[in-house]
Amino acid sequence: MPQHRDISPRDCESCRKVYAALEDHKEAAPEEWLTTEALGQAAGLGVRATQVHSAHLVAHHLVDVDRRTLLPGRSRMASEPVLPGAVAWAQSVVAPDPTCARCLIALASVGWEGQIHTEELAKAANVSPRSVERHRPHLVAADLVQFRKATRTDPVTGFVTKLADRFTLLSTFAARPLEGRAREAVPARAAALVRRVRWLSGVTADERRFAEQALYFCMYNGWPDEPLLAALDATVDRRVYHPNGYVAKLLRKLPLEYIVPARDAYTGTTGRRMVDCPACRTPYSTERPGRPICGPCRDAGATIPAPGQELTRIPVRTA
């Protein structure tokens, strides 16, 4: 590629192919390491071309130095500007102090959630990295941001590389404890959630019952299903010798209260999640709250029933 360093990756077809292949892999198997050969095959490029264009994406701060992790926010390949919702929310929040407010707005410029290095956050907030490290705990204590460490383990050497921290903007509002019929439905919700935890598929009936009962307290305190599933199903292929102890260990890491994410509070949605269609029982992805009916069932004539009425049943799809 002539004058390669002077060309924006957004104007380079091969760079766009590599970036698109990384996006697809992030959606399909984010925990699996992608080799250069596999990345090249997905992008339709040779090994050398893949290396060159991956390095170009790194140089333009679109991909992290490991050449696999996409950097979010203003580093996106898309030319569309970031939607103003997150920034507008951050500007309206009363932060603990002015520096915290700057850091919060800088995070919101990335999005409602994302991944960012301390140095990059400091540059975006126009403060020093030391100031970011000092004020990050203030934002966490105020229930405005949740940070999670991210690492990558080399499959050959076993070396662990620290990546940019992941973050989620929080609304400061705790979910309300359940009452009435919603509280009575917790055992059924817990049983349905445990059936979705993949590493629990081979446990005994008593161990499955323990997992269900361990979820009751979290659900009574207002925890939704998807964050609990993410906490329990983080290690898909893990072989667990003591399921009861492992379930208790994972749930002990969760705070007592579920702080509603800022995006959910701002938009009135629940964020993208997997739910079971109440008509055909098929799991699908949606951002609508509650238990909405999937598109094919709506097209087939299923409707959400009024209270006390039966749901119109649609034959279960087999494929």
Secondary structure, DSSP 8 states (H G I E B T S, - for coil): -TTGGGS-GGG-HHHHHHHHHHHHHHHH-TTS---HHHHHHHHT--HHHHHHHHHHHHHTTSB-TTSSSB--GGG-S--S---THHHHHHHHS--SSHHHHHHHHHHHHH-SEEEE-HHHHHHHHTS-HHHHHHHHHHHHHTTSEEEEEEEEE-TTT--EEEEEEEEEEEEEEE-----HHHHHTHHHHHHHHHHH-GGGTTS-HHHHHHHHHHHHHHHHTT--HHHHHHHHSS-TT---S-HHHHHHHHHHTS-SS-EEEHHHHHHSS--SEEEE-TTT--EEEE-SSSS---HHHHHHT-----TTS----------
